[in-house]
């Protein structure tokens, strides 16, 4: 039973990453005829940076949160779990903004609208990592991956459907964020 739980936990971490890579590839394939390759490449790169940055930022926060929740569960104190999750989400958002904003502003030559969209996407993805950790406590690992996949399907659809109305890199990033927020 414990080995199955560990295998499912690995799927919770790897599943969203694999689904996200598939989504990014599908967006590039679906949008290839309507968006220039430079914009698609920039979109891919920025989304990958958003995922990598959010994962690095949230890893220590998630680790500490998991340790505190585990201790609480061991002591049969479940009441503080919601507060711990909210604190982890808030701290992740603050740290992500603190790191992502200067990174996207100064490391890359991006328009302000693109920087804001990339920072927001980074925050949303960071919150997904934290939420997945807390949802993992329920041991409903299939649902976690299924909901993430549904969000990525919505991201793909939003980018494709909204592009005619907002045909910019910032528009693509905001549309992608719609799916991530699911």
N, C-alpha and C positions, 0 to 999 in steps of 0.2 A: 504494500500500500504506500509506504514512504517512498520507494523507488519510483512508483508511478507519479506521485506528487512532484518529485524532483524533475522527472521528465516533462510533465505538464508545465512546470515553472519555466523550464528552458524554452518550451514552445511559446509561452507568454512573451518572453523577451525576443526570441528569434522570429516568431510569427509576424508581429507587426513590422519588423525590419524587412523581412522578405516581401510582405504585402506592399510596403511602402516603395521598395525598389521596383516591384512589378507595376505599381501605379505610376511612378515617375516615367518608366519606360513606355507604358501605354499612353500617357499624356503626350510624350514626344512623338509616338507613332500616329496617334489620332490627330494631332495638331500639325503634322508635318506639311500638309498642303496649304494651311492657312497662316502659319507663323514661320518667320525666317529662322534658319538654323542657329544663328547667333543668339536669338532670344530664347529658343528652346534650350540651348546649351547653358545659357545664363540661368534660366529657370531651374534646370537640373542641378547645377552647381550650388545655387543658393538653397534649394530644398535640402540637398545633402549636407550643406553647412548647418542649416537649421536643425536637422536631426542629430548631427554629430555634436554640435554645441550643446543642445538641450540634454543629450545623454550624458555628456561629461559634467555638465553643471548639476544635474539632478542625481547623479550616482551617489555622491556622499550624503546628500539630503535624504535620499531613499534608504540608504544603508542605515543611517541613524534612526530614521522613522521606523524602519522595520524592526530594529533592535528594541526600540521603546515599545512598539506594539506587541512584539513577542514577549517582552517582560510582563506587559499588562495582561496578555492572555494567559501567561503562566500563573500569574497571581489572581486570575479570574476577575480582572478589572477591565471591563469592556467599555465603560462609559466614556473614558477619555479618547477613544479611538477616533471619533469624528473630529474632535478638536485637534488631534495630532495630524490628521489628514489635511484639515484646513490650514494649519500652520505650515505644513510641508508644501502645500500648493502655493501659499502666499510667499514663503521664502524662496521657492523655486522661481516664481515670477519676478521677484525683486532681483535675485542674483542673475537671472537670465537677461533682464533688461540692462543691468549694470555691465554685463560682459558683451552682450550682442550689439547694443547700440554703438559703442565705440568701434567694435570690430567691423560692423557693416559700414559705418561712417568713414573710418580712416583707412582701413585696409583695402577697401574696394572703392572704385570711382562710380558710385551709384547715385541716382536721383533720390531726393528726399522721400518721395512716395514709395520707392522700392525699399529703401532702408526701413521705413516704418512698417511696411508689409512683412519684410523679412524678420524684423524684431517680433512682431505680433505672432507670426507663424512659429518662431522659436519658443515663445512663451506657451502657445497652445500645445506644441509638441512636448515641451517640458511637463506640462500638466498631464498629458497623456501618460508619460512614464510614471509619474507619481500615482495617478489614478489606477493604472494597471497593477502597481504594487499592492494597493489597498484592496482592489477587486480580487487579487490573487488570494486574499485571505478566505474568500468564499469558496475557493477551489473549483470555480466554474470556468476553467481555463478555455474551454471551447467557445463559450459565450464571449469571453474577452477578445479572443482572436476574431470571432465572427463580427462583433461590433466594430472592431478596428477595420476589418475588411469592408464593412458597410460604409464606414466613414471615408475610406480611400476610394470606394466606388462613387460616393457623393462628390469627393474632391475631383475625380476624373470628369464626372458629368458637369460639375460647376465650371471647371476650367473650359471645357468644350462649349457649354451653352452660354456662358457669360462673355467669352472672348469677342464675339461680334459687337458687343455693347461696350466693352472695356478692353480694346486690343493693345494692351501694353504688358510689359513684364510685371509691373505692380498689380495690374488687374488679374494676371494669372496667379500671382502669389496670394492675393486676397481671396480669390475663388478657391484655391487649394486650402486655405485656412478654414473655409466653410466646412469642408469635409473633415479636417482634423478636429474641428470643434464638436463634431458628432461623437 
